[in-house]
Amino acid sequence: MSQPSGPLAGITVLDLTSVLYGPYASQTLGDWGAEVIKIEPLTGDTWRYSGQFRNRGMTGQFMAVNRNKRSLALDLKQPDGKSVLQRLIAKADVLLTNIRPAALARLGFGYESCQQINSRLIYAAATGFGQDGPWAARPAFDEVIQASSGFASAMGSDDEPAFVPSLVADKICGLTIVGAVSAALVHRERTGKGQMVEVPMLETITAFNSIEMLGGHAFDPPIGPAGYKRMKERRPVRTKDGWLTMLPYSGDNWCVFFEAVGHPECIEQFAVRDAVSRAKNIDRIYNKMAEIAITRTTAEWEELLLRIDVPHAAFAKITEIAEQPHLKAVGMIATLDHPSEGKIRQARPSARFSDTPAEIRSMPPRLGEHSQAILREAGFTDEDVASMIEKKVVGISD
């Protein structure tokens, strides 16, 4: 692993997370320069086995959220395993966990216990539900959160809810806890004090969804229906040879658009100059756009819409995303050489820092790949390490 250049260089993160929410957050911290030690059970993060793979335990999905980390396979139920984690906590800056708080406390690693070991520690709990609520002990997965937050209702309807076919709750919450940890580190820099940070999925997604989807219910009492009508009406439009999204936005934009496509009568018909009137007619407007779109090819539309400065985009296939013109130009999808998995493809860090660049420094680790090195760095002798491996306190990669 090369020396980090990102803004979090010098920060050590103990990553006691699995699947997606926590690992996405810890990978982002690693991309931004933190040293991340991924602490896994001897069987490994279950996400290692979800998806397609060349070698068991190294699926594409796992590797997508576990680069820039070192793996320590550790049995926290054994006293020696607990001793290892206690020693690591003493020198760490952040402990990030999505183990249920009650379960972690039973192991001896609740917030209060960890604070006694290291008062400067940022203890970040990635929970499903706020720990002061009645659902505190429930397990949480993306579908559970989409359902219970109203997100699925907003995507479909109250009568027929629909899931977004992406693990959006995990990923949104992952980015949220990255921001929360970073803020807590700033506070510690000013005061010298660590603290507990909790980011519950249900509360986070409810807040995220409420911004536009409360609609008339943003007022008390409600002044209209919930939801955002334009979100329900927007959809891809078919061109002569493909698909396109086009989004005239301001009143002037809509006027220029309808003039350019030869339908100036729509300006008055749909009252597009006024935002309130336009919103009332948005279903009729989008139906008209669908009729118009089929008259040109995608390339013809792109040339026209670019010329009249109307926001638009042709649809990129997920199988061809690396060839999307802008993404290709900025090198968004990187091809990397993994020492055991061969060539892999991943999206590079998207955040740009002018003086402290984020980077991919190391490949996703095999289970227990760095166990021995991490233990030696923590002060354990070769004999200690060998004993822990023999007693199956620690696991190492093949």
C-alpha positions as CSV (number, residue, x, y, z in Angstrom):
1,M,0.0,0.0,0.0
2,S,1.5,3.4,-1.0
3,Q,1.5,6.4,1.3
4,P,-1.9,8.1,1.3
5,S,-2.2,11.6,-0.2
6,G,-5.8,12.3,0.7
7,P,-7.1,14.8,3.3
8,L,-7.6,12.0,5.9
9,A,-4.0,10.8,5.8
10,G,-2.9,9.9,9.3
11,I,-6.3,8.9,10.5
12,T,-6.8,5.2,11.5
13,V,-10.2,3.6,11.1
14,L,-11.2,0.3,12.6
15,D,-13.9,-1.1,10.3
16,L,-16.2,-3.5,12.0
17,T,-18.8,-3.4,9.3
18,S,-20.1,-5.8,6.7
19,V,-22.3,-6.0,3.6
20,L,-22.7,-2.5,2.0
21,Y,-23.7,0.4,4.3
22,G,-20.6,0.4,6.5
23,P,-18.1,-0.9,4.0
24,Y,-19.0,1.8,1.5
25,A,-18.5,4.4,4.2
26,S,-15.1,3.0,5.3
27,Q,-13.9,2.7,1.7
28,T,-14.7,6.3,1.1
29,L,-12.7,7.2,4.2
30,G,-9.9,5.1,2.8
31,D,-10.1,6.7,-0.6
32,W,-9.7,10.0,1.2
33,G,-6.5,8.9,2.8
34,A,-7.4,7.1,6.1
35,E,-5.8,3.9,7.0
36,V,-8.6,1.4,7.2
37,I,-8.3,-1.9,9.1
38,K,-11.2,-4.2,8.2
39,I,-11.9,-6.5,11.1
40,E,-13.8,-9.6,9.9
41,P,-15.0,-12.8,11.6
42,L,-13.0,-15.9,10.6
43,T,-15.7,-16.7,8.0
44,G,-15.4,-13.2,6.5
45,D,-17.8,-10.5,5.6
46,T,-20.9,-12.1,4.1
47,W,-20.7,-9.6,1.2
48,R,-17.6,-11.6,0.0
49,Y,-20.0,-14.3,-1.2
50,S,-22.7,-12.2,-2.8
51,G,-22.4,-11.8,-6.5
52,Q,-20.1,-13.2,-9.2
53,F,-16.5,-14.1,-8.6
54,R,-13.4,-15.7,-10.0
55,N,-12.2,-16.9,-6.6
56,R,-14.6,-17.7,-3.7
57,G,-14.8,-14.8,-1.2
58,M,-13.8,-12.1,-3.7
59,T,-17.0,-11.2,-5.5
60,G,-17.2,-8.1,-7.7
61,Q,-19.7,-6.5,-5.2
62,F,-17.4,-7.1,-2.3
63,M,-14.4,-5.6,-4.1
64,A,-16.4,-2.6,-5.1
65,V,-16.6,-1.4,-1.5
66,N,-13.5,-2.8,0.1
67,R,-10.4,-1.3,-1.6
68,N,-7.9,0.8,0.4
69,K,-8.3,-1.5,3.4
70,R,-6.3,-4.2,5.1
71,S,-8.1,-7.3,6.4
72,L,-7.7,-8.7,9.9
73,A,-9.7,-11.9,10.5
74,L,-10.4,-12.0,14.2
75,D,-12.7,-14.0,16.6
76,L,-14.0,-11.4,19.0
77,K,-15.8,-14.0,21.1
78,Q,-12.4,-15.3,22.4
79,P,-10.6,-13.4,25.1
80,D,-7.4,-13.1,23.0
81,G,-9.5,-11.7,20.1
82,K,-10.9,-9.1,22.5
83,S,-7.4,-8.2,23.7
84,V,-6.3,-7.6,20.1
85,L,-9.2,-5.2,19.4
86,Q,-8.7,-3.4,22.7
87,R,-5.1,-2.8,21.7
88,L,-6.1,-1.5,18.3
89,I,-8.8,0.8,19.8
90,A,-6.2,2.4,22.0
91,K,-4.4,3.9,19.0
92,A,-7.3,4.3,16.6
93,D,-9.1,7.5,15.6
94,V,-12.4,6.0,14.4
95,L,-14.3,2.8,15.1
96,L,-17.0,2.3,12.5
97,T,-19.4,-0.5,13.2
98,N,-22.8,-1.8,12.0
99,I,-22.9,-4.6,14.5
100,R,-26.0,-4.1,16.5
101,P,-25.1,-1.9,19.5
102,A,-26.5,-4.3,22.1
103,A,-24.5,-7.2,20.6
104,L,-21.3,-5.2,20.5
105,A,-21.8,-4.1,24.1
106,R,-22.2,-7.7,25.2
107,L,-18.7,-8.4,23.6
108,G,-17.4,-5.5,25.8
109,F,-17.1,-2.9,23.0
110,G,-20.0,-0.6,23.7
111,Y,-19.4,3.2,23.4
112,E,-18.7,3.7,27.1
113,S,-16.2,0.8,27.2
114,C,-14.3,2.0,24.1
115,Q,-14.3,5.6,25.4
116,Q,-12.5,4.4,28.6
117,I,-9.8,2.8,26.4
118,N,-9.5,5.9,24.2
119,S,-11.2,9.2,25.0
120,R,-10.3,10.6,21.6
121,L,-12.1,7.9,19.7
122,I,-14.9,8.7,17.2
123,Y,-17.3,5.8,17.7
124,A,-19.5,5.7,14.6
125,A,-22.6,3.4,14.8
126,A,-24.2,2.6,11.5
127,T,-27.6,1.5,12.8
128,G,-30.9,0.5,11.2
129,F,-33.1,2.4,13.6
130,G,-32.3,5.1,16.2
131,Q,-31.4,3.5,19.5
132,D,-33.8,5.7,21.4
133,G,-36.8,4.2,19.5
134,P,-38.9,1.1,19.8
135,W,-37.4,-0.5,16.7
136,A,-33.8,-0.2,18.1
137,A,-33.1,-3.9,18.1
138,R,-34.6,-4.8,14.8
139,P,-32.4,-5.9,11.9
140,A,-32.4,-3.6,8.9
141,F,-31.9,-4.1,5.2
142,D,-32.4,-1.9,2.2
143,E,-35.9,-3.2,1.4
144,V,-37.0,-2.8,5.0
145,I,-35.8,0.8,5.0
146,Q,-37.3,1.6,1.6
147,A,-40.6,0.2,2.9
148,S,-40.7,1.8,6.3
149,S,-39.5,5.3,5.3
150,G,-42.2,5.9,2.7
151,F,-39.6,5.7,0.0
152,A,-41.3,2.8,-1.7
153,S,-44.6,4.5,-1.6
154,A,-43.1,7.6,-3.2
155,M,-41.5,5.5,-5.9
156,G,-44.7,3.7,-6.7
157,S,-47.9,4.8,-4.9
158,D,-49.7,4.3,-1.6
159,D,-51.8,1.6,-3.3
160,E,-48.9,-0.1,-5.1
161,P,-45.5,0.7,-3.6
162,A,-42.3,-0.1,-5.5
163,F,-38.7,-0.6,-4.6
164,V,-35.9,1.2,-6.4
165,P,-33.8,-1.6,-8.0
166,S,-30.7,-0.3,-6.3
167,L,-29.5,-0.5,-2.7
168,V,-30.0,3.2,-2.3
169,A,-30.7,3.2,1.4
170,D,-27.3,1.6,2.2
171,K,-25.4,3.9,-0.1
172,I,-27.1,7.1,0.9
173,C,-26.5,6.3,4.6
174,G,-22.9,5.3,3.8
175,L,-22.2,8.7,2.5
176,T,-24.1,10.3,5.4
177,I,-21.9,8.6,8.0
178,V,-18.8,9.6,6.1
179,G,-19.9,13.3,6.5
180,A,-20.8,12.7,10.2
181,V,-17.4,11.1,11.0
182,S,-15.5,13.9,9.2
183,A,-17.5,16.5,11.2
184,A,-16.7,14.6,14.5
185,L,-13.0,14.6,13.5
186,V,-13.1,18.4,13.0
187,H,-14.7,18.8,16.4
188,R,-12.0,16.6,18.0
189,E,-9.3,18.7,16.3
190,R,-10.8,21.7,18.1
191,T,-11.5,20.2,21.5
192,G,-9.4,17.0,21.8
193,K,-12.6,15.1,22.6
194,G,-14.0,12.0,20.8
195,Q,-17.7,11.2,20.7
196,M,-20.3,8.8,19.6
197,V,-21.9,9.3,16.1
198,E,-25.0,7.4,15.2
199,V,-26.5,7.4,11.7
200,P,-29.8,5.3,11.7
201,M,-30.9,4.2,8.2
202,L,-34.7,4.8,8.7
203,E,-34.3,8.3,10.0
204,T,-31.7,9.2,7.3
205,I,-33.8,7.9,4.4
206,T,-37.0,9.5,5.8
207,A,-35.2,12.9,5.9
208,F,-33.8,12.3,2.4
209,N,-37.1,11.4,0.9
210,S,-39.1,14.1,2.7
211,I,-37.4,17.0,0.9
212,E,-39.6,16.9,-2.2
213,M,-42.0,14.0,-1.4
214,L,-43.9,15.5,1.5
215,G,-45.5,17.9,-1.0
216,G,-48.6,19.5,0.5
217,H,-47.9,17.7,3.7
218,A,-44.9,19.9,4.3
219,F,-47.5,22.3,5.8
220,D,-49.6,21.7,8.9
221,P,-52.4,21.1,8.3
222,P,-51.7,19.8,4.8
223,I,-52.5,22.2,1.9
224,G,-52.5,19.5,-0.8
225,P,-51.5,15.9,-1.6
226,A,-48.1,14.4,-0.7
227,G,-45.7,13.7,-3.5
228,Y,-44.1,15.7,-6.3
229,K,-46.1,15.5,-9.5
230,R,-43.2,16.0,-11.9
231,M,-41.3,13.1,-10.4
232,K,-44.2,10.8,-11.2
233,E,-44.5,12.0,-14.8
234,R,-40.8,12.1,-15.8
235,R,-39.8,9.2,-17.9
236,P,-37.5,8.3,-20.8
237,V,-38.7,9.3,-24.3
238,R,-38.2,7.1,-27.3
239,T,-36.5,8.6,-30.3
240,K,-36.3,7.2,-33.8
241,D,-33.4,5.0,-32.9
242,G,-33.1,4.9,-29.1
243,W,-33.9,6.7,-25.8
244,L,-33.4,10.2,-24.5
245,T,-34.2,12.4,-21.5
246,M,-34.7,16.0,-22.2
247,L,-35.6,18.6,-19.6
248,P,-36.4,22.1,-20.5
249,Y,-36.4,23.8,-17.1
250,S,-37.1,27.5,-16.9
251,G,-40.0,29.2,-18.6
252,D,-37.6,30.7,-21.2
253,N,-36.2,27.2,-21.7
254,W,-39.6,25.7,-22.4
255,C,-40.5,28.6,-24.8
256,V,-37.2,28.1,-26.8
257,F,-37.8,24.4,-26.9
258,F,-41.3,24.5,-28.3
259,E,-40.3,27.1,-30.8
260,A,-37.3,25.1,-32.0
261,V,-39.3,21.9,-32.4
262,G,-42.0,23.6,-34.4
263,H,-44.8,23.6,-31.8
264,P,-45.1,27.2,-30.6
265,E,-48.8,26.7,-29.9
266,C,-47.7,24.6,-26.8
267,I,-46.3,27.7,-25.1
268,E,-49.8,29.1,-24.4
269,Q,-51.6,25.7,-24.4
270,F,-49.6,24.4,-21.5
271,A,-48.8,27.9,-19.9
272,V,-45.1,27.0,-19.8
273,R,-44.0,30.6,-18.9
274,D,-45.3,30.4,-15.4
275,A,-43.8,27.7,-13.1
276,V,-47.0,27.1,-11.1
277,S,-49.2,26.8,-14.2
278,R,-46.6,24.6,-15.9
279,A,-46.5,22.3,-12.9
280,K,-50.2,21.8,-13.1
281,N,-49.9,20.8,-16.8
282,I,-46.7,18.7,-16.5
283,D,-48.5,15.4,-17.4
284,R,-49.8,16.9,-20.6
285,I,-46.4,18.5,-21.4
286,Y,-44.5,15.2,-21.0
287,N,-47.0,13.4,-23.1
288,K,-46.5,16.0,-25.9
289,M,-42.7,15.6,-25.5
290,A,-43.0,11.9,-26.0
291,E,-45.0,12.5,-29.3
292,I,-42.4,15.0,-30.5
293,A,-39.3,12.9,-29.5
294,I,-40.1,10.0,-31.9
295,T,-39.7,12.4,-34.9
296,R,-35.8,12.6,-34.7
297,T,-32.9,10.3,-34.0
298,T,-31.0,10.6,-30.7
299,A,-28.1,12.2,-32.4
300,E,-30.3,14.8,-34.1
301,W,-31.9,15.6,-30.7
302,E,-28.6,16.0,-29.0
303,E,-27.4,18.4,-31.7
304,L,-30.6,20.5,-31.4
305,L,-30.8,20.5,-27.6
306,L,-27.2,21.3,-27.2
307,R,-27.6,24.3,-29.6
308,I,-30.6,25.7,-27.7
309,D,-29.1,24.9,-24.3
310,V,-31.8,22.5,-23.1
311,P,-30.6,19.9,-20.5
312,H,-30.6,16.4,-22.0
313,A,-28.8,13.1,-22.1
314,A,-28.9,10.0,-24.2
315,F,-29.2,6.8,-22.1
316,A,-26.1,4.9,-21.2
317,K,-26.3,1.1,-20.9
318,I,-24.9,-0.2,-17.6
319,T,-22.8,-2.7,-19.8
320,E,-21.2,0.2,-21.6
321,I,-20.9,2.8,-18.9
322,A,-17.1,3.1,-19.3
323,E,-17.7,4.3,-22.8
324,Q,-20.2,7.1,-21.8
325,P,-18.4,10.1,-23.4
326,H,-18.0,12.3,-20.4
327,L,-17.1,9.4,-18.0
328,K,-14.6,8.0,-20.5
329,A,-12.9,11.5,-20.8
330,V,-12.5,11.8,-17.0
331,G,-11.4,8.2,-16.6
332,M,-14.2,7.4,-14.2
333,I,-14.1,3.6,-14.6
334,A,-10.7,2.4,-13.8
335,T,-9.2,-1.0,-14.9
336,L,-7.0,-2.3,-12.0
337,D,-4.6,-5.2,-11.6
338,H,-5.5,-7.3,-8.6
339,P,-2.8,-9.7,-7.4
340,S,-5.2,-12.7,-7.1
341,E,-8.3,-11.7,-9.0
342,G,-6.7,-10.4,-12.2
343,K,-8.0,-7.3,-13.9
344,I,-11.0,-5.7,-12.2
345,R,-13.0,-2.6,-13.0
346,Q,-14.1,-0.1,-10.5
347,A,-15.3,3.5,-10.3
348,R,-12.6,5.7,-9.1
349,P,-13.2,8.1,-6.1
350,S,-15.5,10.8,-7.4
351,A,-14.6,13.6,-5.0
352,R,-11.7,15.8,-6.1
353,F,-9.3,17.5,-3.7
354,S,-6.9,20.0,-5.4
355,D,-4.1,19.6,-2.8
356,T,-4.8,16.2,-1.2
357,P,-6.0,13.9,-4.0
358,A,-8.1,10.9,-3.2
359,E,-6.8,7.7,-4.8
360,I,-6.9,4.0,-5.1
361,R,-3.8,2.9,-3.1
362,S,-4.4,-0.8,-2.6
363,M,-6.7,-3.6,-3.9
364,P,-9.5,-5.2,-2.0
365,P,-8.0,-7.6,0.5
366,R,-8.4,-11.4,0.8
367,L,-9.8,-12.5,4.1
368,G,-7.1,-12.2,6.7
369,E,-4.5,-11.1,4.2
370,H,-2.9,-8.6,6.6
371,S,-3.7,-10.2,9.9
372,Q,0.0,-11.0,10.8
373,A,1.3,-7.6,9.8
374,I,-1.4,-5.7,11.7
375,L,-0.8,-7.8,14.9
376,R,3.0,-7.2,14.7
377,E,2.4,-3.5,14.2
378,A,0.2,-3.5,17.3
379,G,3.1,-4.9,19.3
380,F,2.4,-8.6,19.4
381,T,5.4,-10.9,19.0
382,D,5.9,-13.6,16.4
383,E,5.1,-16.2,19.1
384,D,1.9,-14.4,20.1
385,V,0.8,-14.3,16.5
386,A,1.6,-17.9,15.9
387,S,-0.3,-18.9,19.0
388,M,-3.4,-16.9,18.0
389,I,-3.4,-18.5,14.6
390,E,-3.1,-21.9,16.1
391,K,-5.9,-21.3,18.5
392,K,-8.1,-19.9,15.7
393,V,-8.3,-16.5,17.3
394,V,-6.9,-15.0,14.1
395,G,-7.3,-16.1,10.5
396,I,-4.8,-15.6,7.7
397,S,-5.3,-15.8,3.9
398,D,-4.3,-18.9,2.0
